[in-house]
Amino acid sequence: MASDVRATTSVTGAGEIFQLLRDGVARTKAELAALTGLARSTVSSRVDALLTTGLIHPAGEAMSTGGRPPARVAFNPRAGTIIAIDLGATHATVAIADLGATILAAHTRELDIALGPEAVLRAVLDDAARLLAETHASERLVGVGIGVPGPVEHSTGTPTNPPIMPGWDQFDVPTFVQQTFDVPVLVDNDVNLLALGEHALRWPGTDNLIFIKVATGIGAGIILGGRIQRGAQGSAGDIGHVQVPYSHDSPRDAADERDLEAIASGPAIATELRRAGVDATGSADVVALVRAGNTAAIDATRQAGREVGEVLATVVNMLNPSVIVIGGSVARAGEHLLAGIREVVYRRSIPLATKHLGIVQSEGGDRAGVLGAVIMVSQLVLAPAHVDALASAP
């Protein structure tokens, strides 16, 4: 085992040694030396530096082979606290988590994203401050992660032309948040965070996963090679604005050039139902009607799934994921949306790409988004370079 790690891992500083302890397993300095190939004296000094940061702590003694039992150290997830905020079109969830991604407290409220950035952010920051006080975690705050329902330039944290977020375009979210919490603030598209959260909760061993959110908008979070893929500017996964290929199986006119969001989102399904004389205004109405057994709503939701499938078939052929997870408010209507997606994806994708492909419903619930935000922040604050800086601080 030790030789395998030495063959694949280059450990040079305290930050790299810390990565070996992030799995929660307590180890002695001798075991760390064996894993890294470094001298025991070098490992000892770096472990001592990590102990001063609080990121690791003593974890009892190992079995003695003669003489004094060696001390073990382990990751200390309570060394820091993260604020996670998941903003949807009509809701907001705020959570407080430790560095091990354990949610310590959370609160969800109805909140219209169209109120604008300052009103929305003030509301969720007030919730965050209250939760921090309740968990007695204010002094340990290390970062804030925020997911928003629109395109984000991840490097700057600014929403860019978000279609359902009036007033948010180019708003400097990190600077605004740092007026309240002076820590690193990371902002991403909410679907990317849902992908990270779902991956951690249910598919940690799967390197290639796509999360599809079907709600007020439609988007995809792409994990390839175990890492979230944002693209050059952060717009990767914006399948909602892909024009849906025409199919002779579809009731749409061949000249219909609308994009996927305009055809298969919750509001789009509701629009189709109103044309059929069914009272529906949004995703919640669609879900309620499907659950009540309304035939028109069931048929419209399944057809929306087929339209999503037309776009996803191309994605499957191009990226070859192992799992596609379907989430968002419309997916809560049950199997009808998934059935439509599966029907088209398995028919239109190449056999090799679908041979072991699973298309499944999200199980992350309301916590997947905030969990993804926690993971996003922890990837920054627990990165080797950041830990090295902490460990070398006077």
C-alpha positions as CSV (number, residue, x, y, z in Angstrom):
1,M,0.0,0.0,0.0
2,A,2.8,2.4,1.0
3,S,4.6,1.8,-2.3
4,D,1.4,2.5,-4.3
5,V,1.1,5.9,-2.6
6,R,4.7,6.8,-3.1
7,A,4.4,5.9,-6.7
8,T,1.5,8.3,-7.3
9,T,1.9,11.0,-4.7
10,S,4.6,13.7,-4.5
11,V,4.5,15.0,-0.9
12,T,6.6,18.0,-0.2
13,G,5.0,20.2,2.4
14,A,2.6,20.2,5.4
15,G,-0.3,20.8,3.0
16,E,0.3,17.6,1.1
17,I,0.7,15.6,4.3
18,F,-2.6,17.0,5.5
19,Q,-4.3,15.7,2.3
20,L,-3.4,12.2,3.5
21,L,-5.3,12.8,6.7
22,R,-8.5,14.2,5.2
23,D,-10.0,10.7,4.9
24,G,-10.5,10.8,8.7
25,V,-8.2,7.9,9.4
26,A,-5.9,8.5,12.4
27,R,-2.2,7.8,11.7
28,T,1.1,7.9,13.5
29,K,4.1,10.0,12.3
30,A,5.8,6.7,11.4
31,E,2.9,5.7,9.2
32,L,2.9,9.0,7.4
33,A,6.6,8.7,6.9
34,A,6.0,5.3,5.3
35,L,3.3,6.6,3.1
36,T,5.2,9.6,1.9
37,G,8.8,8.3,1.8
38,L,10.0,11.3,3.8
39,A,12.3,11.1,6.7
40,R,10.6,10.8,10.1
41,S,12.2,14.0,11.3
42,T,10.7,15.9,8.3
43,V,7.2,14.4,8.8
44,S,7.4,15.2,12.5
45,S,8.1,18.9,12.0
46,R,5.3,19.2,9.4
47,V,2.8,17.3,11.6
48,D,3.8,19.6,14.5
49,A,3.1,22.6,12.2
50,L,-0.3,21.2,11.3
51,L,-1.1,20.7,14.9
52,T,-0.6,24.4,15.5
53,T,-3.2,25.3,12.9
54,G,-5.8,23.1,14.5
55,L,-6.5,21.3,11.2
56,I,-5.3,18.1,12.8
57,H,-5.5,17.0,16.5
58,P,-4.2,14.2,18.7
59,A,-6.2,11.1,18.2
60,G,-5.0,8.6,20.9
61,E,-2.2,6.1,20.7
62,A,-1.4,3.3,18.4
63,M,-0.6,-0.2,19.5
64,S,2.9,-0.4,21.0
65,T,5.5,-2.8,19.6
66,G,7.7,-2.2,22.6
67,G,8.4,1.0,24.5
68,R,6.1,4.1,24.5
69,P,3.0,3.7,22.3
70,P,3.2,6.1,19.3
71,A,0.7,9.0,19.2
72,R,-1.7,9.3,16.4
73,V,-3.1,12.4,14.7
74,A,-6.3,12.9,12.6
75,F,-8.2,15.5,10.7
76,N,-10.1,17.9,12.9
77,P,-13.2,18.9,10.9
78,R,-14.3,21.3,13.7
79,A,-11.3,23.5,13.1
80,G,-13.3,25.7,10.7
81,T,-16.8,26.6,9.7
82,I,-18.3,27.3,6.3
83,I,-21.4,29.2,5.4
84,A,-23.3,27.6,2.4
85,I,-26.1,29.4,0.6
86,D,-28.2,27.8,-2.1
87,L,-30.3,30.3,-4.0
88,G,-33.1,29.2,-6.3
89,A,-35.6,31.1,-8.3
90,T,-38.1,31.2,-5.4
91,H,-36.3,29.8,-2.4
92,A,-33.1,30.1,-0.4
93,T,-31.3,27.6,1.9
94,V,-28.6,28.7,4.2
95,A,-26.5,26.2,6.1
96,I,-23.5,26.1,8.5
97,A,-21.1,23.2,8.1
98,D,-17.8,22.1,9.4
99,L,-14.7,21.3,7.3
100,G,-15.8,17.7,7.0
101,A,-19.0,18.8,5.2
102,T,-21.2,17.9,8.1
103,I,-24.2,20.2,8.2
104,L,-24.5,21.7,11.7
105,A,-27.6,23.9,11.1
106,A,-29.8,24.9,8.2
107,H,-32.7,27.1,7.3
108,T,-34.9,27.3,4.1
109,R,-37.2,30.1,3.3
110,E,-39.2,31.3,0.3
111,L,-37.4,34.1,-1.4
112,D,-37.8,35.5,-4.9
113,I,-34.5,35.9,-6.7
114,A,-36.1,38.7,-8.7
115,L,-36.0,41.0,-5.7
116,G,-32.5,41.8,-6.7
117,P,-29.0,41.0,-5.3
118,E,-28.9,43.4,-2.3
119,A,-32.3,42.4,-0.9
120,V,-31.8,38.7,-1.4
121,L,-28.2,38.7,-0.1
122,R,-29.1,40.7,3.0
123,A,-31.9,38.2,3.8
124,V,-29.6,35.2,3.6
125,L,-26.7,36.8,5.3
126,D,-29.0,37.6,8.2
127,D,-30.0,34.0,8.3
128,A,-26.3,33.0,8.2
129,A,-25.5,35.3,11.1
130,R,-28.3,33.8,13.2
131,L,-27.2,30.2,12.4
132,L,-23.6,31.1,13.3
133,A,-24.7,32.4,16.6
134,E,-26.8,29.4,17.3
135,T,-23.9,27.0,16.5
136,H,-21.3,29.2,18.4
137,A,-19.2,29.0,15.2
138,S,-18.5,32.6,14.3
139,E,-14.9,32.7,15.4
140,R,-14.0,29.7,13.2
141,L,-15.5,31.0,9.9
142,V,-13.2,30.3,7.0
143,G,-15.3,30.9,3.9
144,V,-18.7,31.4,2.2
145,G,-20.0,29.4,-0.7
146,I,-23.0,30.6,-2.8
147,G,-25.0,28.9,-5.6
148,V,-27.2,31.0,-7.9
149,P,-29.6,30.0,-10.6
150,G,-27.8,31.4,-13.5
151,P,-24.5,31.7,-15.4
152,V,-21.5,32.7,-13.2
153,E,-18.0,33.8,-14.1
154,H,-16.5,31.6,-11.4
155,S,-13.1,33.4,-11.2
156,T,-14.8,36.7,-10.2
157,G,-18.0,35.4,-8.6
158,T,-20.2,37.6,-10.8
159,P,-23.4,36.5,-12.5
160,T,-23.4,37.1,-16.2
161,N,-26.6,37.8,-18.1
162,P,-28.7,35.5,-15.9
163,P,-32.1,35.1,-17.6
164,I,-34.2,34.6,-14.4
165,M,-32.2,37.0,-12.1
166,P,-33.1,40.6,-13.0
167,G,-30.7,43.1,-11.5
168,W,-27.9,40.5,-10.9
169,D,-25.9,40.9,-14.1
170,Q,-22.3,41.7,-13.2
171,F,-23.2,42.3,-9.6
172,D,-20.1,41.8,-7.4
173,V,-21.4,39.2,-5.0
174,P,-18.1,38.4,-3.2
175,T,-17.4,42.1,-2.3
176,F,-21.0,42.6,-1.1
177,V,-20.8,39.5,1.1
178,Q,-17.4,40.4,2.5
179,Q,-18.8,43.6,3.9
180,T,-20.5,41.2,6.4
181,F,-18.1,38.2,6.5
182,D,-14.5,39.1,5.8
183,V,-13.5,35.6,4.4
184,P,-13.1,34.1,1.0
185,V,-16.4,34.1,-0.9
186,L,-16.9,31.7,-3.8
187,V,-19.9,31.8,-6.2
188,D,-21.0,29.2,-8.7
189,N,-24.0,28.1,-10.8
190,D,-26.4,26.2,-8.5
191,V,-26.4,23.2,-10.8
192,N,-22.6,22.8,-10.4
193,L,-23.1,22.7,-6.6
194,L,-25.9,20.2,-6.9
195,A,-23.6,18.0,-8.9
196,L,-20.9,18.3,-6.2
197,G,-23.4,17.6,-3.5
198,E,-25.1,14.6,-5.2
199,H,-21.7,13.2,-6.1
200,A,-20.5,13.4,-2.4
201,L,-23.8,12.0,-1.0
202,R,-24.5,9.1,-3.3
203,W,-21.8,8.6,-6.0
204,P,-18.4,9.3,-4.4
205,G,-16.7,6.5,-6.3
206,T,-18.1,7.7,-9.7
207,D,-15.7,9.8,-11.7
208,N,-18.0,10.8,-14.5
209,L,-21.4,12.1,-13.6
210,I,-23.9,14.7,-15.0
211,F,-26.5,16.4,-12.8
212,I,-29.5,17.8,-14.7
213,K,-31.8,20.3,-13.0
214,V,-35.3,20.7,-14.4
215,A,-37.1,23.5,-12.6
216,T,-37.8,27.1,-13.5
217,G,-34.7,26.8,-15.6
218,I,-32.8,23.8,-17.0
219,G,-29.0,23.3,-16.5
220,A,-26.3,20.7,-16.1
221,G,-23.5,20.2,-13.7
222,I,-20.7,18.1,-15.2
223,I,-18.2,16.0,-13.2
224,L,-15.5,14.4,-15.4
225,G,-12.5,12.6,-14.0
226,G,-13.8,13.3,-10.5
227,R,-13.7,17.1,-10.9
228,I,-16.4,19.7,-11.7
229,Q,-16.0,21.1,-15.2
230,R,-16.8,24.8,-15.5
231,G,-15.3,25.5,-18.9
232,A,-13.3,28.6,-19.9
233,Q,-15.5,31.2,-18.3
234,G,-17.8,29.1,-16.2
235,S,-20.7,28.5,-18.6
236,A,-20.2,24.8,-19.1
237,G,-23.4,22.8,-18.7
238,D,-25.9,25.5,-19.9
239,I,-28.0,23.0,-21.8
240,G,-31.1,25.0,-21.2
241,H,-30.2,27.3,-24.0
242,V,-29.5,24.6,-26.5
243,Q,-32.0,24.4,-29.4
244,V,-33.9,21.1,-29.2
245,P,-33.5,18.9,-32.2
246,Y,-36.7,18.2,-34.0
247,S,-38.1,14.7,-33.8
248,H,-41.0,13.2,-35.8
249,D,-42.2,11.8,-32.4
250,S,-42.6,15.2,-30.9
251,P,-45.9,17.1,-31.1
252,R,-43.9,20.3,-31.8
253,D,-43.9,21.9,-35.3
254,A,-40.8,21.2,-37.3
255,A,-40.1,24.9,-37.6
256,D,-40.1,25.3,-33.8
257,E,-36.6,26.6,-32.9
258,R,-37.1,27.3,-29.2
259,D,-34.4,26.2,-26.7
260,L,-34.8,23.4,-24.2
261,E,-35.7,25.8,-21.3
262,A,-38.6,27.3,-23.3
263,I,-39.9,23.8,-24.1
264,A,-39.4,21.6,-21.1
265,S,-38.9,23.7,-17.9
266,G,-41.6,23.9,-15.2
267,P,-43.1,27.2,-16.5
268,A,-43.0,25.8,-20.1
269,I,-45.0,22.7,-19.1
270,A,-47.4,24.9,-17.2
271,T,-47.9,27.0,-20.3
272,E,-48.8,23.9,-22.4
273,L,-51.3,22.8,-19.7
274,R,-53.0,26.2,-19.8
275,R,-53.4,25.9,-23.5
276,A,-55.1,22.6,-22.9
277,G,-57.4,24.2,-20.4
278,V,-55.7,23.1,-17.2
279,D,-55.0,25.7,-14.5
280,A,-51.2,25.8,-13.9
281,T,-48.8,28.6,-13.5
282,G,-45.5,27.1,-12.6
283,S,-43.4,24.0,-11.5
284,A,-45.3,23.6,-8.2
285,D,-48.6,23.3,-10.0
286,V,-47.2,20.9,-12.5
287,V,-45.9,18.6,-9.7
288,A,-49.2,18.8,-7.8
289,L,-51.2,17.9,-10.9
290,V,-49.0,15.0,-11.7
291,R,-49.1,13.6,-8.2
292,A,-52.9,14.0,-8.3
293,G,-53.0,11.8,-11.4
294,N,-54.0,14.5,-13.9
295,T,-53.6,12.8,-17.3
296,A,-52.7,16.0,-19.2
297,A,-50.0,16.9,-16.7
298,I,-48.5,13.4,-16.7
299,D,-48.4,13.4,-20.5
300,A,-46.9,16.9,-20.7
301,T,-44.2,16.0,-18.1
302,R,-43.3,12.8,-19.9
303,Q,-43.1,14.7,-23.2
304,A,-40.8,17.3,-21.5
305,G,-38.6,14.4,-20.5
306,R,-38.4,13.3,-24.1
307,E,-37.3,16.8,-25.1
308,V,-34.7,16.8,-22.4
309,G,-33.6,13.4,-23.7
310,E,-33.1,14.8,-27.2
311,V,-30.5,17.2,-25.9
312,L,-29.0,14.7,-23.4
313,A,-28.4,12.1,-26.1
314,T,-25.8,14.3,-27.7
315,V,-24.3,15.0,-24.3
316,V,-24.0,11.3,-23.6
317,N,-22.4,10.6,-27.0
318,M,-19.9,13.3,-26.4
319,L,-19.0,12.9,-22.7
320,N,-19.9,9.3,-21.9
321,P,-20.9,9.7,-18.3
322,S,-21.5,6.7,-16.0
323,V,-24.5,8.3,-14.3
324,I,-27.0,11.0,-15.1
325,V,-28.8,12.3,-12.0
326,I,-32.1,14.1,-12.6
327,G,-33.1,16.7,-10.0
328,G,-35.0,20.0,-9.6
329,S,-38.6,20.7,-8.8
330,V,-40.1,19.1,-11.9
331,A,-38.3,15.8,-11.1
332,R,-40.2,15.6,-7.8
333,A,-43.3,14.7,-9.8
334,G,-42.1,11.1,-9.9
335,E,-40.9,8.8,-12.6
336,H,-42.7,10.5,-15.5
337,L,-40.0,12.9,-16.4
338,L,-37.3,10.3,-16.0
339,A,-39.2,7.8,-18.2
340,G,-39.3,10.3,-21.0
341,I,-35.6,11.1,-20.7
342,R,-34.6,7.4,-20.6
343,E,-36.9,6.6,-23.6
344,V,-35.0,9.0,-25.9
345,V,-31.4,8.8,-24.4
346,Y,-31.2,5.0,-24.6
347,R,-32.7,5.1,-28.2
348,R,-30.6,7.9,-29.6
349,S,-27.2,7.4,-27.9
350,I,-24.6,5.0,-29.2
351,P,-24.7,1.5,-27.5
352,L,-21.2,1.8,-26.0
353,A,-22.1,5.0,-24.2
354,T,-25.4,3.6,-22.7
355,K,-24.1,0.1,-22.0
356,H,-23.6,0.8,-18.3
357,L,-25.3,4.2,-18.1
358,G,-27.6,4.9,-15.2
359,I,-30.3,7.6,-15.4
360,V,-31.5,8.1,-11.8
361,Q,-33.5,10.5,-9.7
362,S,-31.7,12.8,-7.3
363,E,-31.6,11.8,-3.7
364,G,-29.9,14.8,-2.3
365,G,-33.1,16.7,-1.5
366,D,-32.8,20.3,-0.2
367,R,-29.3,19.7,1.2
368,A,-27.4,18.8,-2.0
369,G,-27.0,22.4,-3.0
370,V,-25.6,23.7,0.3
371,L,-23.4,20.6,0.6
372,G,-22.0,21.3,-2.8
373,A,-21.3,24.9,-1.7
374,V,-19.4,23.5,1.4
375,I,-17.4,21.2,-0.8
376,M,-16.5,24.1,-3.2
377,V,-15.2,26.2,-0.3
378,S,-13.3,23.3,1.4
379,Q,-11.5,22.5,-1.9
380,L,-10.1,26.0,-1.7
381,V,-9.3,26.4,2.0
382,L,-8.0,22.9,2.5
383,A,-5.9,22.9,-0.7
384,P,-2.2,22.1,-0.1
385,A,-1.0,25.6,-0.9
386,H,-3.5,27.2,1.5
387,V,-2.6,24.7,4.3
388,D,1.1,25.3,3.7
389,A,0.5,29.1,4.2
390,L,-1.4,28.4,7.5
391,A,1.2,26.0,8.7
392,S,4.1,28.4,8.0
393,A,2.4,31.5,9.5
394,P,4.2,32.9,12.5
